[in-house]
Amino acid sequence: MKTEQLLDKLSKKGLDGHVLPVERVQPGGGPDANGIFLTQDGNNWVVGLYDGRGNWTPAENFNSEERACQWIYGALTAKR
């Protein structure tokens, strides 16, 4: 699953707005929203948390966009 497919699947589950795809992490800056961010860093895909105040906290690294998107989908849709 690619980023656009992830966003579409999450939207259908009422979870849109929870994932912030960004081209690059800019410490001290970012969107006025909090959520899980997804960005490519060289050959890796980084998933982490963004707090809406410019604080980016990387959590997981993946070697493909597909694995990163699957991880995000699983984390957001897991039954609690």
C-alpha positions in Angstrom: 0.0 0.0 0.0 1.3 3.5 -0.9 0.7 6.7 0.9 -2.4 7.7 -1.2 -4.0 4.3 -0.7 -3.3 4.5 3.1 -5.0 7.9 3.3 -8.0 6.7 1.3 -8.4 3.6 3.4 -8.1 5.6 6.7 -10.7 8.1 5.3 -13.2 5.3 4.7 -12.8 4.3 8.3 -13.3 7.8 9.5 -9.7 8.3 10.4 -8.7 11.0 8.0 -6.5 13.7 9.3 -4.5 11.3 11.5 -1.6 11.0 9.1 0.6 13.8 7.9 2.6 13.0 4.8 5.5 15.4 4.7 8.4 15.9 2.2 10.8 16.6 5.0 10.8 17.2 8.7 11.5 20.8 9.7 12.3 21.1 13.4 10.4 24.0 14.9 8.0 24.2 12.0 5.2 22.2 10.4 1.4 22.1 10.0 -1.1 23.3 12.6 -2.2 19.8 13.3 -0.9 16.9 15.3 -0.7 13.3 14.2 1.5 10.5 12.8 3.9 11.8 10.2 5.3 9.8 7.3 8.4 11.0 5.3 11.1 9.6 3.1 14.7 10.0 4.4 17.0 8.7 1.7 16.2 5.0 1.2 14.2 4.8 4.4 10.7 5.8 5.4 10.3 7.3 8.8 7.1 7.2 10.9 6.7 9.3 14.0 4.6 11.7 16.0 4.2 15.4 15.4 2.7 17.6 18.1 1.5 20.6 16.0 4.1 22.8 17.8 7.1 22.0 15.7 8.2 18.9 17.7 8.8 15.9 15.5 9.5 12.6 17.2 10.7 9.7 15.0 9.4 6.3 16.1 10.0 3.7 13.4 12.1 3.3 10.3 11.2 1.1 7.3 13.0 0.2 4.1 9.9 0.7 2.0 6.9 3.0 1.7 4.6 -0.1 1.7 5.9 -1.4 5.0 5.6 2.0 6.6 2.0 2.4 5.4 1.0 -1.1 6.6 2.5 -0.3 10.0 0.5 3.0 10.3 -2.7 1.3 9.1 -2.3 -1.5 11.7 -1.5 1.0 14.5 -4.5 3.2 13.8 -7.0 0.4 13.1 -6.0 -2.1 15.8 -8.8 -3.1 18.1 -8.2 -2.0 21.6 
